[in-house]
Amino acid sequence: MKLKNISLMNIFMCFCVVAIHLTSLPIEAYPVQGTWFKIFFAINRMVRFAVPAFVFLSGYKLFNRYKDDNIDLKKFYLSRLKKIVLPYVICYTIYFLYFYNKGWLGEITYFKGLFLGELSAQFYYIIFTVQLYLLFPLFIKVFKRFPQATLFASLLVSLTFKQFLTFQYSYLLFFEWLVYFIFGMYIAKFKPEKVNIKSFAVESIIFIISTILVVITQYRGSVLNIAFEYYASLFIIYAIYGSIFFFDLFTLVNKKDSKLQNGLIKLFDANTYYIFLYHIMFMNICQFKIIPNINVELTNGTKFVVISVFTLLCIVVLSIVENCLHKFKKMRQNH
């Protein structure tokens, strides 16, 4: 049975990822000295915890599913193939044909883009996530025997690769992301269901402070070319505390049942992966097809609003269609 707090967090993280890509548009359009650039840059960097939090949720959900059961490897891998890999290949092919038609491929070939996730900004996530799924049966065996040691080792691995062993495609390897995955498993195993308010207050303070520091160091590094040597360590702290902060926040929010929560879960929860895959396509269609055909010159701010509204509307339509298809499929199976 799905936990509502996990569903709400899943939806929230999905829209944070959408926000990352939407806010990247005005960042590219506004001059770096301007106020609007700084506002959108800050928002963009503030929500970067969303990708590690998605990895955290994957570890949490998988451990909850298999903590008391042996993993049927054939069934497990076929499930990941059906739910993760196949939708990615279909989506990637649609992007590839769209980009080919636009003449945007450059030197990217079909299989190179497929395995390196180069065609669209979000695809790299699928590449390293598949690696984590492939290795999960091994991870859970080790973790069940040595949970603290596994968590500590994952921290060392991720910190080492993010801080010292970066190279062109290092972000595609699971090593940088391992700590968030194992941390999700750790929380699933040890965290009490009831939120400790004092701990939550500490999490909030550390998350807020680390977020401010991430925004400042990213601005200094990206705009002023002043690098911070220990940014990798800072980002891991920020991402881990962002994950646990929102985990506890949505646990507290879920204490009170509401029609809004239930409606959001019903509409979006099962479709977050599809939203993740296709939202940049919606952005591209609006930015390069719809806006150029508007016979009015739009400001950068207006363009951002138009693209955001169009993308969100497409996300809602996509979710409604997917829910209808799921119901239709269920009806056919019942008959």
C-alpha positions as CSV (number, residue, x, y, z in Angstrom):
1,M,0.0,0.0,0.0
2,K,1.3,3.4,-1.0
3,L,2.0,5.9,1.9
4,K,0.4,9.3,1.3
5,N,3.4,11.2,2.6
6,I,5.6,9.4,0.1
7,S,3.2,10.1,-2.7
8,L,3.0,13.8,-1.8
9,M,6.8,14.1,-1.6
10,N,7.1,12.3,-4.9
11,I,4.7,14.8,-6.6
12,F,6.5,17.8,-5.0
13,M,9.9,16.6,-6.1
14,C,8.6,16.0,-9.6
15,F,7.4,19.6,-9.9
16,C,10.7,20.9,-8.4
17,V,12.5,19.2,-11.3
18,V,10.1,20.9,-13.7
19,A,10.8,24.2,-11.9
20,I,14.6,23.6,-12.4
21,H,14.2,23.4,-16.1
22,L,11.6,26.2,-16.4
23,T,13.7,28.7,-14.4
24,S,16.7,27.8,-16.6
25,L,15.0,29.7,-19.5
26,P,15.0,33.2,-17.9
27,I,18.5,32.5,-16.4
28,E,19.8,32.2,-20.0
29,A,17.7,35.3,-21.2
30,Y,18.4,37.9,-18.5
31,P,21.8,39.7,-18.0
32,V,23.7,38.3,-15.1
33,Q,23.9,41.7,-13.3
34,G,20.1,42.1,-13.3
35,T,17.7,41.5,-10.4
36,W,15.5,39.0,-12.3
37,F,18.5,36.9,-13.2
38,K,19.5,36.7,-9.5
39,I,15.9,35.8,-8.5
40,F,15.5,33.0,-11.0
41,F,19.1,31.8,-10.4
42,A,18.4,31.6,-6.6
43,I,15.1,29.6,-7.2
44,N,16.8,27.3,-9.7
45,R,19.6,26.5,-7.2
46,M,17.3,26.3,-4.2
47,V,15.3,23.3,-5.7
48,R,18.3,21.3,-6.9
49,F,17.8,18.9,-3.9
50,A,14.9,17.4,-5.9
51,V,17.1,15.0,-8.0
52,P,18.9,13.5,-4.9
53,A,15.5,13.4,-3.2
54,F,14.1,11.3,-6.0
55,V,17.0,8.9,-5.5
56,F,16.3,8.9,-1.8
57,L,12.7,8.0,-2.5
58,S,13.7,5.1,-4.8
59,G,15.9,3.6,-2.0
60,Y,13.2,4.2,0.6
61,K,10.4,2.6,-1.5
62,L,12.5,-0.4,-2.7
63,F,13.7,-1.2,0.8
64,N,10.1,-1.0,2.2
65,R,9.0,-3.3,-0.6
66,Y,11.6,-6.0,-0.1
67,K,12.7,-5.6,3.6
68,D,10.8,-8.8,4.6
69,D,10.8,-10.6,1.2
70,N,13.4,-12.4,-0.9
71,I,13.8,-10.7,-4.3
72,D,12.7,-12.7,-7.3
73,L,15.4,-11.4,-9.6
74,K,13.7,-12.3,-12.9
75,K,10.4,-10.6,-11.8
76,F,12.3,-7.6,-10.3
77,Y,14.3,-6.9,-13.4
78,L,11.4,-7.4,-15.8
79,S,9.4,-5.0,-13.7
80,R,12.2,-2.3,-13.9
81,L,12.5,-3.0,-17.6
82,K,8.8,-2.5,-18.1
83,K,8.3,0.5,-15.8
84,I,11.6,2.4,-16.3
85,V,13.6,1.3,-19.3
86,L,10.8,0.8,-21.9
87,P,9.1,4.2,-21.2
88,Y,12.5,5.8,-21.4
89,V,13.3,4.2,-24.8
90,I,9.9,5.2,-26.2
91,C,10.3,8.8,-24.9
92,Y,13.9,9.1,-26.1
93,T,12.8,7.9,-29.6
94,I,10.1,10.6,-29.7
95,Y,12.7,13.3,-28.6
96,F,15.2,11.9,-31.2
97,L,12.7,12.2,-34.1
98,Y,11.6,15.7,-32.9
99,F,15.2,16.9,-32.6
100,Y,16.1,15.3,-36.0
101,N,13.2,17.2,-37.6
102,K,14.5,20.4,-36.0
103,G,18.1,19.8,-37.1
104,W,19.3,19.9,-33.4
105,L,21.1,16.5,-33.2
106,G,24.6,17.7,-34.1
107,E,27.0,14.8,-33.5
108,I,24.6,12.8,-31.4
109,T,23.7,9.4,-32.8
110,Y,20.6,7.4,-31.7
111,F,22.5,4.9,-29.5
112,K,25.1,7.3,-28.2
113,G,22.3,9.6,-27.0
114,L,20.3,6.7,-25.6
115,F,23.1,5.3,-23.4
116,L,24.6,8.6,-22.4
117,G,21.4,10.5,-21.9
118,E,22.6,13.5,-23.9
119,L,19.5,14.3,-25.9
120,S,17.6,16.1,-23.1
121,A,18.6,17.5,-19.8
122,Q,16.6,15.1,-17.6
123,F,17.7,11.8,-19.3
124,Y,21.0,11.4,-17.3
125,Y,18.8,10.5,-14.3
126,I,17.6,7.4,-15.9
127,I,21.1,6.2,-16.8
128,F,22.4,6.1,-13.2
129,T,19.1,5.1,-11.8
130,V,19.0,1.9,-13.9
131,Q,22.5,1.1,-12.5
132,L,21.1,1.5,-8.9
133,Y,18.2,-0.8,-9.7
134,L,20.5,-3.4,-11.2
135,L,22.7,-3.4,-8.1
136,F,19.8,-3.1,-5.6
137,P,19.6,-6.9,-4.8
138,L,23.3,-6.7,-3.8
139,F,22.9,-3.5,-1.9
140,I,20.0,-4.8,0.2
141,K,21.8,-8.0,1.2
142,V,24.8,-6.0,2.4
143,F,22.7,-3.3,4.0
144,K,20.6,-5.8,6.0
145,R,23.7,-7.1,7.6
146,F,25.7,-3.9,8.0
147,P,23.3,-0.9,7.8
148,Q,25.5,1.7,9.4
149,A,28.7,0.6,7.7
150,T,26.9,0.5,4.3
151,L,25.6,4.0,4.8
152,F,29.0,5.3,5.9
153,A,30.7,3.5,2.9
154,S,28.2,5.0,0.5
155,L,28.9,8.5,1.9
156,L,32.6,8.0,1.3
157,V,32.1,6.7,-2.2
158,S,29.8,9.5,-3.2
159,L,31.9,12.2,-1.7
160,T,35.1,10.8,-3.3
161,F,33.6,10.6,-6.7
162,K,31.9,14.0,-6.5
163,Q,34.9,15.8,-5.0
164,F,37.9,14.1,-6.4
165,L,37.1,11.7,-9.3
166,T,35.0,13.8,-11.6
167,F,35.4,13.4,-15.4
168,Q,33.2,14.0,-18.4
169,Y,30.6,11.4,-17.8
170,S,31.1,10.8,-14.1
171,Y,27.6,12.1,-13.3
172,L,26.1,9.2,-15.3
173,L,27.7,6.6,-12.9
174,F,25.8,5.6,-9.7
175,F,28.7,6.4,-7.4
176,E,27.9,10.1,-7.0
177,W,24.3,9.2,-6.2
178,L,24.8,6.1,-4.0
179,V,24.6,7.9,-0.6
180,Y,21.1,9.2,-1.3
181,F,19.9,5.8,-2.3
182,I,21.3,4.1,0.7
183,F,20.2,6.9,3.0
184,G,16.6,6.3,1.7
185,M,17.0,2.6,2.7
186,Y,18.4,3.6,6.1
187,I,15.4,5.9,6.8
188,A,13.0,3.2,5.7
189,K,14.6,0.8,8.2
190,F,15.3,2.9,11.3
191,K,13.2,6.1,11.2
192,P,10.1,6.0,13.6
193,E,6.7,6.8,12.0
194,K,6.2,9.7,14.3
195,V,8.1,12.9,13.5
196,N,10.3,14.2,16.4
197,I,9.6,17.9,16.4
198,K,13.0,18.8,17.9
199,S,14.8,16.8,15.2
200,F,12.6,18.4,12.6
201,A,13.5,21.9,13.8
202,V,17.2,21.0,13.5
203,E,16.7,19.5,10.0
204,S,14.9,22.7,9.0
205,I,17.7,25.0,10.2
206,I,20.5,22.9,8.6
207,F,18.5,22.7,5.4
208,I,17.8,26.4,5.2
209,I,21.5,27.3,6.0
210,S,22.9,24.8,3.6
211,T,20.5,26.0,0.9
212,I,21.6,29.6,1.3
213,L,25.2,28.5,1.2
214,V,24.6,26.4,-2.0
215,V,22.9,29.4,-3.7
216,I,25.8,31.8,-2.8
217,T,28.6,29.4,-3.7
218,Q,26.9,28.5,-7.0
219,Y,26.5,32.1,-7.9
220,R,30.1,32.9,-7.0
221,G,31.2,29.9,-9.0
222,S,28.9,30.2,-12.1
223,V,28.8,34.0,-12.4
224,L,31.9,35.3,-10.6
225,N,34.2,32.3,-11.4
226,I,35.1,32.0,-7.7
227,A,35.1,28.3,-7.0
228,F,34.5,26.8,-3.5
229,E,36.8,23.9,-2.9
230,Y,34.4,21.9,-0.7
231,Y,31.2,22.5,-2.7
232,A,30.7,18.7,-3.1
233,S,30.6,18.2,0.6
234,L,28.2,21.2,1.0
235,F,25.9,19.8,-1.7
236,I,25.7,16.4,-0.1
237,I,24.7,17.9,3.2
238,Y,22.1,20.1,1.5
239,A,20.7,17.2,-0.5
240,I,20.5,14.8,2.5
241,Y,18.9,17.4,4.8
242,G,16.6,18.5,2.0
243,S,15.4,14.9,1.6
244,I,14.8,14.2,5.3
245,F,13.3,17.7,5.8
246,F,10.6,17.2,3.2
247,F,10.1,13.5,4.2
248,D,9.2,14.7,7.7
249,L,7.3,17.8,6.4
250,F,5.0,15.6,4.3
251,T,4.6,13.2,7.1
252,L,3.3,16.1,9.3
253,V,1.2,17.4,6.4
254,N,-0.4,14.0,5.9
255,K,-1.7,13.9,9.5
256,K,-4.7,15.8,8.3
257,D,-6.5,14.2,5.5
258,S,-7.9,16.5,2.8
259,K,-9.6,16.4,-0.5
260,L,-6.8,18.5,-2.1
261,Q,-4.1,16.0,-1.0
262,N,-6.2,13.0,-2.3
263,G,-7.0,14.8,-5.5
264,L,-3.3,15.7,-6.2
265,I,-2.2,12.1,-5.4
266,K,-4.9,10.6,-7.7
267,L,-4.1,12.9,-10.6
268,F,-0.3,13.0,-10.5
269,D,1.3,10.3,-8.3
270,A,1.2,7.4,-10.8
271,N,2.3,9.8,-13.6
272,T,5.4,11.5,-12.1
273,Y,7.8,9.4,-14.2
274,Y,6.0,10.4,-17.4
275,I,5.9,14.0,-16.3
276,F,9.6,13.8,-15.7
277,L,10.2,12.3,-19.1
278,Y,8.1,14.6,-21.3
279,H,8.0,18.1,-19.6
280,I,11.0,19.4,-21.5
281,M,9.3,18.4,-24.8
282,F,6.3,20.5,-23.8
283,M,8.7,23.4,-23.0
284,N,10.4,23.1,-26.4
285,I,7.1,23.0,-28.3
286,C,5.9,26.2,-26.6
287,Q,9.3,27.9,-26.9
288,F,10.1,27.1,-30.5
289,K,6.8,26.4,-32.1
290,I,4.0,28.4,-30.4
291,I,5.8,31.6,-29.2
292,P,7.4,32.2,-32.6
293,N,4.0,32.1,-34.2
294,I,2.6,34.8,-31.9
295,N,2.5,38.1,-33.7
296,V,3.4,40.1,-30.6
297,E,6.9,40.6,-29.3
298,L,7.0,39.2,-25.8
299,T,9.2,40.2,-22.9
300,N,11.4,37.6,-21.3
301,G,9.1,37.5,-18.3
302,T,6.0,37.0,-20.4
303,K,7.7,34.2,-22.3
304,F,8.5,32.5,-19.0
305,V,4.9,32.8,-17.9
306,V,3.5,31.5,-21.2
307,I,5.9,28.5,-21.3
308,S,5.3,27.7,-17.7
309,V,1.5,27.8,-18.1
310,F,1.6,25.8,-21.3
311,T,3.9,23.2,-19.7
312,L,1.7,22.8,-16.6
313,L,-1.4,22.5,-18.7
314,C,0.2,19.8,-20.8
315,I,1.3,18.0,-17.6
316,V,-2.3,18.0,-16.4
317,V,-3.6,16.7,-19.7
318,L,-0.9,14.0,-19.8
319,S,-1.9,12.9,-16.3
320,I,-5.6,12.8,-17.1
321,V,-4.9,10.8,-20.3
322,E,-2.6,8.3,-18.5
323,N,-5.2,7.8,-15.7
324,C,-7.9,7.1,-18.3
325,L,-5.7,4.6,-20.1
326,H,-4.9,2.9,-16.8
327,K,-8.6,2.6,-16.0
328,F,-9.4,1.3,-19.4
329,K,-6.6,-1.3,-19.1
330,K,-7.9,-2.3,-15.7
331,M,-11.5,-2.7,-17.0
332,R,-10.2,-4.9,-19.9
333,Q,-8.3,-7.1,-17.4
334,N,-11.4,-7.5,-15.2
335,H,-13.4,-8.6,-18.2
